[in-house]
Amino acid sequence: MIRRSIILLLMLLPLLPALAVEICDMGAARDWCDRAMLRNVEGIWEFPEDQTRVLIRRALAEDNRYDIIVIESPDTRLHPGDNIGSLLNTPLPSKFEMSLYRTKERGILANPGKCLAEFDDKNGAMIVKGRKMKFSLASRWFLPSFWRAIRVTVKDPLSDLPKGLTRIYPQSVKRDPDYL
């Protein structure tokens, strides 16, 4: 009985998906990308502002969710192999619900923030749009004469630059085969 179980296990080992491999460095991430049949958003990405590189890959248990795994980061609170968030499919194939953890409490990533991630395959980019909250007080409430006299408007052209990720590897994604 035990012998049959071992033989069955040995026969099934080659069938285990490459997803079960733990990714902890750039070499392992590139190797995983080269061996896996990637979907459109899967691959190695970089948050340019934070200089953090991540691997986006299908979640092990769910087909409509992708894990965001750290490969390299100058942030010492993040370690290679950390799962820092996820992407969830929506009805539109180019739009995803992105969740990224915002804090680390007792070594555990917590407090996920949600935003919209728009995948741009042509430019190898994923534009991320977060929630915005605007708060203002009417100028008549506090020192109305003063605020009418001073009016300052600052327009920063850099504030219009999109936030998001850029694709590092692979440059073009081999597609899942279409079955008839």
Disulfide bonds with the S-S distance in Angstrom:
none
